[in-house]
Amino acid sequence: MRELGLEPYQPRPKRCPTQAAPGPIPDLVGRDFTADAPGEKLVGDITYVPTGEGWLYLATVIDCCTKEVIGYAMDDHYQTPLISRAVRNAARNRKLAQGAIFHSDSEYVKYRMFPAS
């Protein structure tokens, strides 16, 4: 390649800006990723996979008690609706406790699923 003057090209992932929540968001999990019962504490993450048609973003929701993936969503963008769909799928697939907590390492994705009673 060097003799022909060719240089490798690796496309960079297209990053869409996300909208951060106003102010600091409390860490409701406190680095404790265990739960006494299913549906009380959920964690999530997003990963991206290169494909022939571009990047595929995968958002997952994991139950801290059972360690099972209980919800996921995929799309060609990394924006809040992707995360919301994954959480809605988790709520559809499993019964979640009143006051359930969803935690992500992203500063804008920590919230209570339902108001605590």
C-alpha positions in Angstrom: 0.0 0.0 0.0 2.8 2.4 0.9 4.5 1.8 -2.5 1.2 2.7 -4.3 0.7 5.8 -2.0 -2.5 4.3 -0.5 -3.5 5.1 3.0 -6.1 3.2 5.1 -9.3 4.9 6.0 -11.4 4.0 9.1 -14.7 5.9 9.3 -15.4 7.4 12.7 -18.8 6.8 14.3 -21.3 9.6 13.8 -22.0 11.0 17.2 -25.3 12.8 17.8 -25.3 15.3 20.6 -27.5 14.4 23.5 -29.4 16.8 25.7 -28.2 16.7 29.3 -30.7 17.1 32.1 -30.5 20.4 34.0 -28.4 20.3 37.2 -26.7 17.4 38.9 -28.5 14.1 38.9 -28.2 12.0 42.1 -26.7 8.5 42.0 -29.7 6.5 43.3 -27.7 3.2 43.0 -24.6 4.3 45.0 -22.5 1.7 43.1 -24.5 -1.1 44.7 -25.6 -3.3 41.7 -27.5 -5.9 43.8 -31.2 -6.0 44.5 -33.4 -8.0 46.9 -36.2 -8.6 44.4 -36.6 -8.6 40.6 -37.8 -5.3 39.1 -36.5 -3.0 41.9 -33.2 -1.9 40.5 -32.3 -1.8 36.8 -29.1 -0.7 35.0 -28.5 0.0 31.4 -25.8 0.7 28.8 -25.5 1.5 25.1 -23.1 0.0 22.7 -22.6 0.5 19.0 -21.8 -2.0 16.4 -20.3 -1.2 13.0 -22.4 -2.6 10.1 -22.2 -2.4 6.3 -24.9 0.3 6.4 -23.5 2.4 9.2 -23.6 2.2 13.0 -26.2 0.2 14.9 -26.8 1.4 18.5 -28.0 -1.1 21.1 -29.5 0.0 24.4 -30.0 -2.7 27.1 -31.7 -2.8 30.4 -30.5 -5.4 33.0 -32.3 -6.4 36.2 -29.8 -6.2 39.1 -31.4 -9.1 41.0 -31.5 -11.7 38.3 -28.8 -10.2 36.0 -31.0 -10.8 33.0 -31.4 -8.5 30.1 -35.1 -7.7 30.4 -35.4 -5.0 27.7 -33.5 -3.7 24.7 -33.9 -1.4 21.7 -31.8 -0.9 18.5 -31.7 2.1 16.2 -29.4 4.0 13.9 -29.0 6.9 16.3 -27.8 7.4 19.9 -30.5 9.6 21.4 -32.9 9.6 24.3 -35.8 7.9 22.5 -33.6 4.8 22.0 -33.1 4.6 25.8 -36.8 5.3 26.5 -37.8 2.4 24.1 -35.4 0.0 25.9 -36.9 1.0 29.3 -40.5 0.7 28.0 -39.7 -2.8 26.6 -38.3 -3.8 30.0 -41.5 -2.6 31.7 -43.5 -4.6 29.1 -41.5 -7.7 29.6 -41.3 -7.8 33.4 -43.4 -6.5 36.3 -41.4 -3.6 37.8 -41.7 -2.6 41.5 -43.3 0.7 42.5 -40.3 3.2 42.8 -38.1 1.0 40.6 -34.8 2.7 39.8 -33.0 2.7 36.4 -29.3 3.7 36.4 -26.9 4.3 33.5 -23.4 5.6 33.6 -24.6 8.5 31.5 -25.3 11.6 33.5 -28.7 12.2 31.8 -30.2 8.7 32.2 -30.8 8.3 36.0 -34.3 8.4 37.1 -37.0 6.6 39.0 -39.3 4.5 36.9 -42.4 5.2 38.9 -43.0 7.6 41.8 -42.2 6.1 45.1 -45.3 5.6 47.3 
